[in-house]
């Protein structure tokens, strides 16, 4: 077997193995998978035509010029098509063909149409290749094939550049590596025509795509043996874009967290049992795990009443007493029913709706799209898109609200917030930004950029020289649950030569209510290093009084709603007064938010309140304005010292 045949044979074997395991393991069908199969099948045909030429030349020496001509004809047609399938495969990782603008489609289609037409008519003009008996000859028109390769190579790079944020780092690295391999193989074959390594290089590239990007094992949730969240997202996007008719049922096991907290194995036994029962009930549908405690059931082209009957059976199952590891469990489960394509317009809106369903409490056992404010969901999507742009260009603003000391009657600290401006949305403020950043996956990046900017401001203006007691900085749950959180913060404070103990990190009641072991470990590590913590929004109803003394909080910040209630309700005022007194008895400082007028100020003046924030004292300020307030406060402090 000569060199050309060896490469072709290896390519055929690799391609057959890929197709075998693809159809054996890959159960979720989508457009990207279709392009992948086309790429592999196309390369198999190319390699087969090359191998057939060698085999016939060896064993049937008198086959004739027509046979060799037809094999090269197949080789060129399939070979040129491969680079197009590769481009479409990469593009479909971030956008579908239906989403591509019409003009862009023309630029994608026209070059391949011209190239294929030119190659298809070669038997007439012999400008691409020719044969003299069994002797293959390159002709000048072969440059068309190389130009086609170069064109699609360049627009693939353009897609990677334009949509670089949509590619995972691993995917981007794999694709660029494969393109490098492809470029090298083309160069080798151009210089040494007998070394037809392109088909082998493409087969090898297909194998890498299969293992690292198309990887079927990532489509299966290892614990529940259902389809995974990534498989769900891919399939839903493909379904919605294709306007395929299907129903979706999302089952949220609300009692999962309580069960998880009580058992050493966490919630795994409960979710395994839930997945097993739901797969048995919905045996003809696809089941996906869409969150740690939620499953989704996809019913393609449902028959009349099929979905309604399935929901009824699931509800009956949820109402039963489950026995797990010799323990009887009474479940709390809620359902979301959606009919596509009518209820949802795109995959992003679907993911947002599922998240909203999971994170809110509802009276109804089974919800539908009509139970949700779609305008609110649209705002979420627009803010998420704007937030990505803002983070990329660092166009957010750091804002400071002065913290007023009731005992010293001056500013002794500041609360840090963030906002950004968008042409369509106007100003988007701190609470909304934090909420959306956490849900959209931007929390870590935004948090690090904010902390870097704040430390730079503190260092540049030497805020530590003005006697500030602390700067309150809210940390998002996603950040507080990251391994090595303190080491990351310390690295930035060391860079700007700042004592990290100037920061008092705010943690909301809601975050505390979902505290994990890693979260508590991070908090204790920073507490031992001297960093203080403030329990924010106390009174919002997410935690019990136990959270106040179970974690190392040095400041208790009463929610502004409690303050407003105390202004009109005597019982609420007594409750607030008792809460502040209790915190002081526990050696905690206290702070009240939302002080906006004289009446409110007079009320807290008679209470055990150490600090206050609100428009009565100062509104939110930019860095320069905050600096002026801090300097004035420092002068007042120095004046008190002289007296």
C-alpha positions in Angstrom: 0.0 0.0 0.0 1.5 3.3 -1.1 1.5 6.5 1.0 -1.6 8.0 -0.6 -3.6 4.7 0.0 -2.3 4.5 3.6 -3.6 8.0 4.5 -6.9 7.3 2.7 -7.4 3.9 4.5 -6.6 5.5 7.9 -9.1 8.2 7.2 -11.8 5.7 6.2 -11.3 3.6 9.4 -11.4 6.7 11.7 -14.5 8.1 9.9 -16.4 4.8 10.3 -15.5 4.6 14.0 -16.7 8.2 14.5 -20.0 7.5 12.7 -20.5 4.3 14.7 -20.0 5.8 18.1 -21.9 9.0 17.1 -25.1 7.1 16.3 -24.6 4.8 19.3 -24.0 7.5 21.8 -25.5 10.7 20.4 -29.2 10.7 21.1 -29.9 14.5 20.9 -30.4 15.5 17.3 -29.7 19.1 16.2 -28.5 21.1 13.3 -24.9 21.2 14.4 -24.9 17.4 14.7 -26.3 17.2 11.2 -23.4 19.3 9.8 -21.0 17.1 11.7 -22.3 13.9 10.2 -22.2 15.6 6.7 -18.6 16.5 7.3 -17.6 13.0 8.3 -19.6 11.2 5.6 -18.2 13.6 3.0 -14.6 13.0 4.0 -15.3 9.2 4.0 -16.4 9.4 0.4 -13.3 11.5 -0.5 -11.0 9.0 1.2 -12.8 6.1 -0.4 -12.4 7.6 -3.9 -8.7 8.0 -3.3 -8.3 4.5 -1.9 -10.3 3.0 -4.8 -7.9 4.6 -7.3 -5.0 2.8 -5.6 -6.8 -0.5 -5.3 -7.9 -0.6 -9.0 -4.5 0.5 -10.2 -2.9 -2.4 -8.2 -5.4 -5.2 -9.0 -7.1 -4.1 -12.2 -4.4 -2.3 -14.2 -6.5 -2.1 -17.4 -9.4 -0.2 -15.8 -9.2 2.7 -18.2 -9.1 6.4 -18.0 -12.9 6.8 -17.4 -12.7 5.1 -14.0 -9.8 7.2 -12.8 -11.5 10.3 -14.1 -14.7 9.5 -12.2 -12.8 8.8 -8.9 -11.1 12.2 -9.1 -14.4 13.8 -10.0 -15.9 12.4 -6.7 -12.7 13.4 -4.8 -12.9 17.0 -5.8 -16.6 17.5 -5.4 -16.7 16.0 -1.9 -13.3 17.6 -0.9 -14.5 21.1 -1.7 -17.8 20.5 0.1 -16.0 19.5 3.3 -14.7 23.0 4.1 -18.2 24.4 3.7 -19.6 21.8 6.2 -16.8 22.7 8.6 -17.7 26.4 8.4 -21.4 25.6 8.9 -20.5 23.4 11.9 -18.5 26.1 13.6 -21.1 28.8 12.8 -24.0 26.6 14.2 -22.2 26.5 17.5 -23.1 30.2 18.1 -25.9 30.9 15.5 -28.3 28.9 13.4 -28.5 29.1 9.6 -32.0 30.5 9.9 -30.5 33.4 12.1 -27.9 34.3 9.5 -28.7 37.6 7.6 -29.8 37.1 4.0 -26.9 39.0 2.6 -24.5 36.9 4.6 -26.1 33.7 3.3 -25.3 34.9 -0.3 -21.7 35.4 0.6 -21.6 31.9 2.1 -23.4 30.1 -0.8 -22.1 31.8 -3.9 -18.4 30.8 -3.7 -19.2 27.1 -3.2 -21.8 27.2 -6.0 -19.3 28.6 -8.4 -16.5 26.2 -7.3 -18.7 23.2 -7.5 -20.1 24.2 -10.9 -16.5 24.7 -12.2 -15.4 21.3 -10.9 -18.6 19.6 -12.1 -18.0 20.6 -15.7 -14.3 19.5 -15.6 -15.0 16.4 -17.8 -15.9 19.0 -20.6 -13.0 21.4 -20.2 -10.4 19.5 -18.1 -9.2 22.8 -16.5 -9.0 21.3 -12.9 -7.4 17.9 -13.6 -6.9 15.5 -16.5 -5.7 12.0 -17.1 -3.3 10.5 -19.6 -4.2 6.9 -19.3 -3.9 6.3 -15.6 -1.6 9.2 -15.1 -3.1 12.1 -13.0 -2.3 15.7 -14.1 -3.0 18.9 -12.2 -4.3 21.7 -14.4 -4.2 25.5 -13.8 -7.9 25.6 -12.8 -7.1 23.7 -9.6 -6.4 27.1 -8.1 -10.2 27.4 -7.8 -10.2 24.6 -5.2 -7.5 26.3 -3.2 -9.1 29.7 -3.4 -12.4 28.1 -2.1 -10.5 26.6 0.8 -8.9 29.9 1.6 -12.2 31.8 1.4 -14.0 29.5 3.8 -10.9 29.3 6.0 -11.0 33.1 6.4 -14.7 33.5 7.0 -14.4 30.8 9.7 -11.8 32.8 11.4 -14.0 35.9 11.1 -16.9 34.0 12.8 -14.5 33.1 15.7 -13.4 36.7 16.0 -16.9 38.2 15.8 -18.5 35.6 18.2 -15.4 34.9 20.4 -17.4 35.4 23.6 -20.0 32.8 22.6 -17.3 30.1 22.2 -16.0 28.3 25.3 -12.2 28.7 25.7 -11.8 24.9 25.1 -14.0 25.0 21.9 -12.1 28.0 20.5 -8.7 26.4 21.2 -9.8 23.1 19.5 -11.1 24.8 16.4 -8.0 27.0 16.0 -5.8 23.9 16.4 -7.8 22.0 13.8 -7.6 24.9 11.4 -3.8 24.9 11.9 -3.7 21.2 11.1 -5.8 21.7 8.0 -3.6 24.6 6.8 -0.5 22.4 7.3 -2.0 19.5 5.4 -3.0 21.7 2.4 0.5 23.1 2.3 2.1 19.6 2.3 -0.2 18.3 -0.4 0.3 21.4 -2.5 4.1 20.9 -2.4 4.1 17.1 -2.5 1.1 16.0 -4.6 1.7 12.3 -3.9 1.4 13.0 -0.1 -2.4 13.2 0.0 -2.7 13.9 3.7 -5.7 16.2 3.6 -8.3 13.4 4.0 -6.4 12.0 7.0 -6.0 15.4 8.5 -9.8 16.0 8.2 -10.6 12.6 9.7 -8.3 13.4 12.6 -9.9 16.8 13.0 -13.4 15.2 13.0 -12.2 12.8 15.7 -11.1 15.8 17.8 -14.4 17.6 17.2 -16.2 14.4 18.3 -14.2 14.0 21.5 -14.0 17.7 22.6 -16.9 19.6 21.2 -19.5 17.1 19.9 -18.7 14.9 22.8 -21.8 12.8 23.4 -20.9 12.0 27.0 -21.5 15.7 27.9 -25.1 15.2 26.8 -25.8 12.8 29.6 -26.2 13.7 33.2 -23.9 11.2 34.9 -25.8 11.0 38.1 -29.4 10.7 36.8 -28.8 9.2 33.4 -31.1 11.7 31.8 -30.0 14.2 29.2 -27.9 17.1 30.5 -28.6 20.8 30.8 -26.2 21.5 27.8 -28.1 19.0 25.7 -31.4 20.6 26.7 -30.2 24.1 25.7 -28.9 22.8 22.3 -32.1 20.9 21.6 -34.5 23.7 22.6 -32.6 26.2 20.5 -32.8 23.9 17.5 -36.5 23.2 18.2 -37.5 26.8 18.5 -35.5 28.1 15.5 -37.0 25.3 13.4 -40.4 26.2 14.8 -41.0 22.5 15.6 -44.2 21.8 17.5 -43.6 20.4 20.9 -44.8 20.6 24.5 -42.5 21.1 27.5 -43.1 20.2 31.1 -40.7 21.4 33.8 -40.9 19.6 37.1 -39.3 21.5 40.0 -38.8 19.5 43.2 -39.1 22.3 45.8 -38.3 20.1 48.8 -34.9 19.2 47.4 -32.9 21.8 49.5 -34.5 20.7 52.8 -33.7 17.1 51.9 -30.2 18.0 50.8 -29.5 19.8 54.1 -30.5 16.8 56.2 -28.6 14.1 54.5 -24.9 13.4 54.1 -25.4 12.2 50.5 -27.1 15.5 49.7 -30.0 15.5 47.4 -28.7 12.8 45.0 -31.0 9.9 46.2 -34.1 12.2 46.0 -33.3 13.3 42.4 -32.4 9.8 41.3 -35.7 8.6 42.5 -37.5 11.6 40.9 -35.7 11.0 37.5 -36.5 7.3 37.6 -40.2 7.8 38.3 -40.6 10.5 35.7 -38.7 8.6 33.0 -41.1 5.7 33.7 -44.2 7.9 33.5 -42.9 9.7 30.4 -41.4 6.6 28.7 -42.0 7.9 25.1 -40.7 11.4 25.8 -37.2 12.8 26.3 -36.2 13.8 29.9 -33.5 16.4 30.7 -32.0 17.6 33.9 -32.2 21.4 33.7 -31.1 22.3 37.2 -29.9 20.5 40.4 -33.6 20.0 41.4 -35.5 20.3 38.2 -36.3 18.0 35.2 -37.8 18.8 31.9 -39.9 16.6 29.6 -40.0 17.2 25.9 -42.9 15.9 23.9 -42.5 16.2 20.1 -45.8 16.8 18.2 -48.0 15.8 21.1 -51.4 14.2 20.5 -54.6 15.7 21.8 -54.7 15.7 25.6 -51.4 13.8 25.8 -49.6 16.5 27.7 -52.6 17.1 30.0 -52.8 13.4 30.9 -49.0 13.3 31.5 -49.2 16.3 33.9 -52.0 14.6 35.8 -49.9 11.4 36.2 -46.9 13.4 37.4 -49.0 15.3 39.9 -50.4 12.0 41.2 -46.9 10.7 41.6 -45.7 13.8 43.4 -48.7 13.5 45.9 -47.6 10.0 46.9 -45.4 9.4 50.0 -41.9 8.4 48.6 -39.7 5.9 50.4 -36.0 6.7 50.0 -33.3 4.9 51.9 -35.9 3.6 54.4 -37.2 7.2 55.0 -40.7 8.4 54.0 -40.7 11.6 52.1 -43.6 14.0 51.3 -42.6 16.0 48.3 -43.3 19.6 47.3 -43.3 19.8 43.5 -44.4 22.5 41.0 -44.9 22.1 37.3 -44.5 24.5 34.3 -46.3 23.7 31.1 -45.3 25.3 27.8 -46.6 24.8 24.3 -44.2 25.6 21.5 -43.7 27.6 19.3 -46.5 29.8 20.5 -45.5 30.4 24.2 -41.8 31.3 23.7 -40.1 33.2 20.9 -36.4 32.1 21.5 -34.2 29.8 23.6 -32.9 32.6 25.8 -36.4 33.6 26.8 -37.2 30.0 27.6 -34.1 29.7 29.9 -35.1 32.9 31.6 -38.7 31.7 32.1 -37.6 28.4 33.6 -35.2 30.2 36.0 -38.0 32.6 37.0 -40.3 29.7 37.6 -37.8 27.9 39.7 -36.8 30.9 41.9 -40.3 32.1 42.8 -43.1 30.8 44.9 -46.5 30.4 43.3 -49.9 29.3 44.6 -50.8 27.3 41.5 -49.4 23.8 41.3 -49.0 23.9 37.5 -48.0 27.2 35.8 -48.1 28.3 32.2 -46.6 31.1 30.2 -49.7 33.2 30.9 -48.7 33.4 34.6 -45.5 35.3 33.8 -44.8 38.9 32.9 -43.2 38.6 29.5 -42.2 42.2 29.4 -40.2 41.6 32.6 -38.5 38.6 30.9 -37.7 40.8 27.9 -36.1 43.4 30.1 -34.0 40.6 31.7 -32.8 39.6 28.3 -32.0 43.2 27.3 -30.2 43.9 30.5 -28.1 40.7 30.2 -27.1 41.7 26.6 -26.3 45.2 27.7 -24.3 44.0 30.7 -22.1 41.8 28.5 -21.2 44.9 26.4 -20.7 47.1 29.5 -18.3 44.6 31.1 -16.4 44.1 27.8 -15.8 47.9 27.5 -15.7 48.6 31.3 -18.4 51.2 30.9 -19.9 50.8 34.4 -19.8 53.5 37.1 -18.8 52.9 40.7 -21.1 54.9 43.1 -20.7 55.7 46.8 -23.3 56.4 49.4 -21.9 58.0 52.6 -22.6 56.1 55.8 -23.6 58.5 58.7 -22.5 57.8 62.3 -25.4 58.6 64.7 -22.9 58.9 67.6 -20.3 61.1 65.9 -22.8 63.0 63.7 -20.5 62.7 60.6 -19.6 60.4 57.7 -17.5 57.5 58.8 -17.8 55.2 55.8 -19.4 54.5 52.5 -21.6 51.9 50.7 -20.4 50.9 47.3 -22.8 50.4 44.3 -22.6 50.2 40.6 -24.7 51.4 37.7 -24.4 51.7 33.9 -26.2 53.6 31.1 -27.7 52.0 28.0 -29.3 54.0 25.1 -32.4 51.8 25.2 -32.7 51.0 28.9 -31.5 54.2 30.4 -29.7 53.9 33.8 -29.6 50.4 35.2 -28.9 50.3 38.9 -27.0 48.2 41.4 -29.7 45.7 42.6 -30.9 44.9 39.1 -27.3 44.6 37.8 -26.4 42.2 40.6 -29.5 40.1 40.1 -29.0 39.8 36.4 -25.2 39.3 36.6 -25.7 36.3 38.9 -28.2 34.7 36.6 -26.5 35.4 33.3 -23.1 34.2 34.5 -21.4 37.6 34.5 -21.0 37.8 38.3 -17.4 36.8 38.6 -16.1 39.0 35.8 -18.1 42.0 37.0 -17.1 41.5 40.6 -13.4 41.3 39.8 -13.5 44.4 37.6 -15.5 46.3 40.3 -13.1 45.4 43.0 -10.1 46.3 40.9 -11.6 49.8 40.2 -12.5 50.4 43.8 -9.0 49.4 45.0 -7.5 51.7 42.4 -9.6 54.6 43.6 -8.8 54.0 47.2 -5.1 53.8 46.5 -5.0 56.8 44.1 -6.8 59.2 46.5 -5.3 57.7 49.7 -8.8 57.3 51.3 -7.2 55.5 54.3 -5.7 58.9 55.3 -9.2 60.4 55.9 -10.2 58.1 58.8 -12.8 56.0 57.1 -13.9 53.2 59.3 -15.2 50.9 56.5 -16.4 50.6 53.0 -19.5 48.4 52.5 -19.2 46.2 49.4 -21.9 43.7 48.5 -20.7 40.3 47.3 -22.8 38.2 45.0 -23.6 34.6 45.9 -21.7 33.2 42.9 -18.5 35.0 44.0 -18.8 34.1 47.7 -19.1 30.4 46.8 -15.9 30.4 44.7 -12.9 28.4 46.0 -10.0 30.6 47.2 -12.1 33.7 47.3 -10.0 35.5 49.9 -6.8 34.8 48.0 -8.2 36.5 45.0 -9.3 39.6 46.9 -6.0 39.7 48.8 -4.1 39.6 45.5 -5.8 42.7 44.3 -5.5 44.6 47.6 -1.8 43.7 47.7 -1.4 45.1 44.2 -2.7 48.5 45.3 -1.1 48.3 48.8 -4.5 48.4 50.6 -5.4 46.9 53.9 -8.2 44.5 53.0 -9.7 45.1 56.5 -11.1 48.4 55.2 -13.8 46.4 53.4 -17.0 45.3 55.2 -18.6 42.7 52.9 -22.4 42.8 52.7 -24.2 39.5 52.5 -28.0 39.5 51.9 -30.4 37.4 53.9 -31.3 35.5 50.7 -27.6 34.5 50.2 -27.3 33.4 53.8 -30.4 31.3 53.5 -28.7 29.3 50.7 -25.3 29.1 52.3 -23.2 26.1 51.4 -20.3 24.6 53.3 -17.8 26.3 50.9 -19.6 29.6 51.4 -19.2 29.3 55.2 -15.6 28.2 54.8 -14.8 31.3 52.7 -16.5 33.6 55.2 -14.7 32.2 58.2 -11.3 32.4 56.4 -11.8 36.1 55.7 -13.2 36.7 59.2 -10.0 35.3 60.7 -8.0 37.6 58.4 -9.8 40.6 60.0 -12.4 41.3 57.3 -15.8 42.3 58.7 -19.2 41.3 57.4 -22.6 43.0 57.3 -25.9 41.1 57.2 -27.8 43.1 54.7 -31.6 43.4 54.2 -32.3 41.9 57.7 -36.1 41.7 58.0 -36.7 40.8 54.4 -37.9 37.3 55.5 -35.3 34.9 54.1 -33.5 33.9 57.3 -34.3 33.3 60.9 -32.7 34.9 63.9 -30.3 32.0 64.0 -28.4 33.4 61.1 -27.4 36.5 63.1 -25.3 34.5 65.6 -24.3 31.5 63.6 -22.1 33.6 61.2 -19.5 36.2 62.0 -21.5 39.4 61.3 -20.2 42.6 62.9 -22.9 44.8 61.4 -26.6 44.2 61.1 -28.3 46.3 58.4 -32.1 46.6 58.8 -34.0 46.5 55.5 -35.6 49.8 54.4 -39.0 48.2 54.3 -38.8 47.6 58.0 -38.1 51.2 58.6 -41.0 52.3 56.5 -43.3 49.9 58.3 -42.1 51.3 61.7 -43.2 54.8 60.6 -46.9 53.8 60.3 -47.2 50.9 62.6 -46.5 51.0 66.4 -46.0 47.2 66.6 -43.5 47.4 63.7 -41.6 50.1 65.5 -41.4 48.1 68.7 -40.2 45.1 66.7 -37.5 47.2 65.0 -36.4 48.7 68.3 -36.1 45.3 69.8 -34.1 44.0 66.8 -31.6 46.8 67.1 -31.2 46.3 70.9 -30.8 42.6 70.4 -28.0 43.2 67.9 -26.2 45.5 70.3 -26.5 42.9 73.0 -24.8 40.4 70.6 -21.9 42.9 70.2 -23.0 43.9 66.7 -23.1 47.3 65.3 -26.4 48.3 63.7 -27.4 50.2 60.5 -30.7 51.4 59.1 -31.3 52.0 55.4 -33.8 54.3 53.8 -33.7 57.3 56.1 -35.2 60.0 53.8 -36.7 62.7 56.1 -36.6 64.3 59.5 -39.3 62.1 60.9 -37.4 58.9 60.1 -34.2 60.4 61.5 -36.0 61.4 64.8 -37.3 57.8 65.2 -33.9 56.1 64.8 -32.3 58.7 67.0 -34.1 57.2 70.0 -33.1 53.6 69.1 -29.9 51.6 69.4 -28.8 52.6 65.9 -25.1 53.2 65.1 -25.2 54.0 61.4 -27.7 55.3 58.9 -28.0 55.6 55.2 -30.5 57.5 53.1 -31.3 60.6 51.1 -31.8 62.6 54.3 -28.0 62.6 54.7 -26.6 62.1 51.2 -27.7 60.7 47.9 -25.5 58.3 45.9 -22.4 60.0 44.7 -19.7 59.5 42.1 -16.1 59.0 43.2 -15.1 62.7 43.1 -18.1 63.8 45.0 -17.7 61.1 47.7 -14.0 62.2 48.1 -15.1 65.7 48.8 -17.6 64.5 51.5 -14.8 62.3 53.1 -12.4 65.2 53.2 -15.0 67.5 54.9 -15.7 64.7 57.4 -12.0 64.3 58.1 -11.7 68.1 58.7 -14.6 67.9 61.2 -12.9 65.0 63.0 -9.6 67.0 63.2 -11.5 70.0 64.5 -13.1 67.8 67.3 -9.6 66.7 68.2 -8.3 70.3 68.5 -11.2 71.1 70.8 
